[in-house]
Amino acid sequence: MPNIPSPPVILAMVLAATVAVAAPPADSPGTYRDWFQSLRQPKTGMGCCSIADCRLTEYRLGPAGYEVVVEDRWVRVPEDRILRGITNPTGRAVACVWGGEIQCFITPPET
């Protein structure tokens, strides 16, 4: 007969998985938590999401504008998602991505 975990063990496994999904990406230092949470989309004024959605990223400037890596592929950053005139304390480009879509993009300080 198979060894089936007890209900408390199953609950603990589900909670652990939930925490893992809600945790920030490995490249999102907790140092910038408040800054990430202060970011607002330029067009709507809505939050760019949370530290779990914002990450330091590679970027490039292509013929159609900025592009960033999302899920191992280059994606164009919509012009209305670029935050301009914001001091970026991370020293790198930052993309806030939710549901595979870029919510906000901040260039590194030198650009």
N, C-alpha and C positions, 0 to 999 in steps of 0.2 A: 504494500500500500504506500502511495507517495506521501512524503512528509510535507503537509500543508501548514504554513505559518498560522499562528493564532491571530485573532482580530487585532490585538494591541500591536503585534509585530507588523501586520499589514498597514495599520494606521501610521506607525512610525516610518515605514518605508515611503508612504505617500507624502507625509509631511517633509521628509528629507528631500524628496524629489522636487516638491514645491519650493522649498528654500533654495535649492540649487538653481532652479529656473529664474527666481527673482533676484538672485545675487548678481552683482555687477560683473561685467566681463573682466577677465584677468588683466586686460590692459587699461582698465578704468580705475586709476588710483583713488582711494577713498579720500585723499587729500583734497580733491576737487569736488567733493560731494555737493557742498553748498553752491559752488559756482555752476555746476551742471544743472542743479535744480532751479537756479535763477534765470536760466536761459529761456527766452520767449521767441516764438515764431514771428518773423517780421510782419507777415501779412495779417495774421489773426490775433496775435498777442497771447495765444495759448502757449502753455509750457511745451518745451521741446521733448519732454518726457523726464525720466529720472536717471540716476546714475546707472541703473541697469540697462539703459538704452543708449547712453552716450559712451563713446570710446575714442581713444586716440587712433588715428588711421593714416594710411598712406593716401596721397592725393596727387592729382596731376591736372594740368590745365590743357584741355583738348580744344579742338576747333569749335565745339559747341559749348564750351565753358568748363567749369570744374567737374572732375570725376573722382569718385572715391571707391574703395574696395568694399563691397557688401557681399557677404557669403561667397567669398573667393572669386568674385567677378567685378569688373569695373562698371560703375553705374553713374550716369550723369546726374549732377546735383541740380534740382530745379532752381531757377534764379530766385524765386520767392522764398526759398528756404535758406539762403545765405545770410548770415548775420554779419552786418558790417559795422565798423566803428566800435567794436567790443574788444576790450583788453583780454587776450587769451593767456592765462597764466601757465598753461601746460607746456608751451614751447613747441607743440605739434598741432597738426590739423585735428579737428574733432568733428565727428559725425554722430548725430543722434538718430538712431534707426529704430523704427518700430514697425512690425509687420512687413519687414523687407523694404520699407519705404523710408527715404531720408526725410526726417522731420526738421532738422537744423544742421547747418554746416558752418564751422568757424575756421578760417584760415589760420595758419601759424603766425606768430607775431611779425616775422620778417617779410610778409607779403602785403 
